[in-house]
Amino acid sequence: MSELFRNFAANFEYMETIFDFNVTDNEKVAIGRDMSREEYFHFCHQTTANHDIAALLWMRGQKKQAEVYINRLPPAYKMDLIRTLTHS
């Protein structure tokens, strides 16, 4: 194992995303993320991931579980997502 890889692995923090929830192609389109896993990870950060997981779970009717991810968002993102989810 190279030194570069060891350093990367030591500092890598796992980030939960929509792909951990077996998102379907139709669900990706519905939440505006019609892209491959690789493309998603290229731009995704923790706030985006929590936003997308919340939207996915809400769409699936799992509102209590979605609230867990909504509550991880910064206030401005949280309010924007709640408006979007409750008015669609």
N, C-alpha and C positions, 0 to 999 in steps of 0.2 A: 504494500500500500504506500503510495507516495506521501511525502510530507504535506504537500498541498491538500490532498484529499483528507488526510488526518485532521488538519486544521479546520477544514470546512466541516467535516463530520462532527468535530468537537463543539463547534459553534452553531450547528444547525438546530433550529427549534421547529418542531412539528407544528404545522398549521392545518387545522381542520377546514375542509372546504365542501362545496356541494358534491364533489366526487366521493366523499365519504358516506354520502347518503344515496348512492346509486341513482343520481340524477339521470333522467331520460332525455333523449334529444328534444322531445316536445317541451319538457320542463325548462331545458336550457333556453329554448326560443322564448318561452313565456316570461322568463325573468331577464331576458336581454343578454344572455351569455351563450349565444350560439357559436361555440368555438371548441376546439380540442382541449384536452387536459393541458397539453404543453403550452398552447396559446394562453390559456387561463392563468397558468402559473407565471407566465412571463410578465403580466401586469398586476396580478393580484397581490394585495397586502391584507393584513389582518382585518381591517375595517371592511374592506370589500368582501372578504370571505364571510364575516359575520352577517353583513347585509344580505348577501345572496342566500346563505343558509336560512336566515329568518324568512325571506320571501318564499323560498322553496317549501319550507315547513308550513307556512301560512296557507299557501296554495293547496297543500295536501290536507288541509283541515286540522293540522296539528298545532293549534294556536298556543297552547300552554308551552309547548316545547319551543315554538318560534319566539315567544316572549323572552326566553333565556338569552337568545342571540340578539334580540332587539335591545335588551338591557345592557349589552356589551358595547353598544355603539355610542359614539360621542353625541351629545344632546342634539345638535343640528341634524345629523344623519338620522338619528332616532325619530325625530318629529317628521322629517321628510318621508321616511319609510312608512311610518304609521299612517300618514295622510294618503300615501299611495295605496297601501294595502286595504284601507277601510273605504276607499272611494273607487275601487275597481270592480 
